[in-house]
Every structure is written in structure tokens, then in C-alpha cells.
């Protein structure tokens, strides 16, 4: 079953604007990861934020995590056409000594040139 | 290899036929995962391998689905007596050990399955 839920489901903005996507989850987590999926290509890992972290940066990406609200946001600054993709959050579920990622349905981001 | 590869990239089959999907993980990666992604949806976990064994088969939708992994490398996902609802993109991912909470999964391009 899906744990993460992203919103909005779809987002269309002009190139150069900032894009913000949100993810909510239901159970406690060890970490939360964001992935990008370009049309016709596989998923690519973007950034991981640990449960004891509140904010993390990577280039034009900024991720925040609020464990009290069980939510995370992904901000892409100065968006580019190449950022057009679907963005997924995934939370870690630990099973014995192994883990698996629980995925949300994703946000489809379209950057208009 | 340089990345995770999957074959075929596209598969069209008739309802009731069996299909085999192949995944070749990154060399040296112990953990291998199969997911299914329906159109416009997120990923649905199917099965996970640690080496050649599958400690978690909880995501397999029915007994028509099975998977194996040999030599700790290549994995095949088999769907018997395919149904139209099996149509989806089947994604494979691998990670170094599958035992770290911070491990990145590396995904293949997927196999797009269409059952007519």
C-alpha cells in the first residue's frame, strides 16, 4: 500500500519560477527520499533527508521535513524546462534488518518555456 | 554493468499468455527490487531479493506472479496467464546491500507491458 501522498498531483509553472511539491506520510519514518522520473526514463534519486533533519539542500533543490506533521516538501528554485518530470517521495519501511521504500503517487511537474 | 538494464523494453502480449521480464542489476549489488507502476500512479512494491533469496514476497498481486534470481545477479519476473489488469510498467531497481536505511536504489528503464 502507498504511504506517501504527494500534492499537488500536477503542477504547471513558467520557466524560472519556483516549484513546490509536498508529501505526507502516515507512520514514523527513518528517512524520506525524493526521486524524479522523466518521461520514458527510469527513476533517479534526488535527495535523502533523515528523520532528525529539518532541511537539506542540493543545488537548486531544497527539501524540508516536519516529522510532527508527517510531511515533507521539495522546492525547485529557478525552474528549467529540463525539470519537467514526475516527482515521487518515498519513505523507508524497515522489515527485520532489511528495508523497502514505500512510494507515493507522485506530482507531475510541467515547466513551460 | 554501468546501470540497471531491463529487457524487453516493451512487450505486447495476448491475454492468457505467459511473459518473462528480465532485470540485470548493477554489478556487485546484493539487493534487487521489482515494482509495478500503472499509468499515472506511483510505484507498487512487488518483491525484493537479498542475494538469491526473497525475504519479502508480500507485494506479489497473485500466484500468477513469480520471480527468481540466480547467481546473485540477473532476475526474472514471470507473469502466467496474463490479464489486462497486468498492463503496466515493471521497474527493477538494485542497491548495494539492501540493509542500510540510507541506501539509494538505482532503477532500470522499465519494461512496458501491454496485455491485449
Interface residues (C-beta under 8 A of the other chain):
Chain A: X2 X4 X30 X31 X33 X40 X41 X42 X43 X44 X45 X48 X50 X88 X90 X92 X94 X95 X96 X97 X98 X99 X100 X101 X102 X103 X104 X105 X106 X108
Chain B: X4 X31 X33 X35 X40 X41 X42 X43 X44 X45 X48 X50 X55 X56 X91 X93 X98 X99 X100 X101 X102 X103 X104 X105 X106 X107 X108 X109 X110
